[in-house]
Amino acid sequence: MSKAFRNLLKHIGSLPRSKQEQVYQWVKRYVDPSSPVGGRLIDEMRETRFKEGFECPRCASEHVVRFGKYNGRQRYRCKCCGKTFTDTTNTFLYRTRKGNEWIKFVECMFKGFSLRKSAEIVGVTWVTLFYWRHKLLNALKQMDFEQFEGIVEVDETYFLYSEKGKRGITGRKRGGKSKHRGISKEQVCVLVARDRTKTTIAKVTCMGRIVKSQVDKIIGSKLTSENVLVTDAWRAYKTYAKEKGLEHYRLKSDGGTHVIKGIYHIQNVNGLHSRLKQWIDRFKGVATKYLDNYLTWFLFIDSRSNESTKHNIKEFLLSSFVFEMTDTYDSLRLSKFSV
Ligand SMILES: [Zn+2]
């Protein structure tokens, strides 16, 4: 691992998210696709943080000294805030003594294995693996990009609100069919926007039909006056594009025109919607509070289907490790859905 790479990752936590994405792209180029995934990867990931020079993960001070060992790992103490930490503090590997198990689990994630099957392979209970899944995804979810380019297809898709897994809930836990026709307040709106370079956002946006302020919340910061929006006929998009001063093509949803001038359509986003629905079916309903995590997971897999599994595992782990992750089992379990 190069010195430049280590130094880069040392400062990753203090960078704005747009810069973190640049680093992420850098990491992607750096990682050798043909190198084997193994126990060494975990060492490599630890090394990326504190190999040269230390920075307190809590107060960012560089006045850090060695402070004995903890669970066989070097421990450090910050002379400014007095806190101690190890090389995995504030990452998904914090307080876990497993290493290879995480790699095995990520492999199971890429192979689409259920938690029960994964538990047999990894040798960790499936409940633990459920939290590992969401720790990884909470970190990876922070991946970001600068701006969309050119034509941006925008369309929403809906999932029924679900509290799957919550104790004491009877009745519908798994999504299932809505009592109401059309789009109601019990449906969770996921907005998907994708440009023609395949840069994509897919995020939980609101309950029920989308309004223009919600469109702006999800994609506003990613758009410039150079972008051209293509959407269906829903009025929120029309008023939004008008207010933003964006060129806008609207497709009628009554089975009429699906392509305007040969290039303006939303078929890429609609294709993604159907791949997403098909992919997420395997979970037999997901709790709405975790839906953003599953969207992150899906986008990662969907954009890398041509890569080898080994390459994907390494990239997934390195990418997740770069982002701060302070969740505990309890904070995940007790978290609430909000939009
Ligand atoms: Zn400190």
Boltz pocket constraint, residues with backbone or C-beta under 6 A from the ligand:
constraints:
  - pocket:
      binder: B
      contacts: [[A, 56], [A, 57], [A, 58], [A, 59], [A, 60], [A, 61], [A, 78], [A, 79], [A, 80], [A, 81], [A, 82], [A, 83]]
      max_distance: 6.0
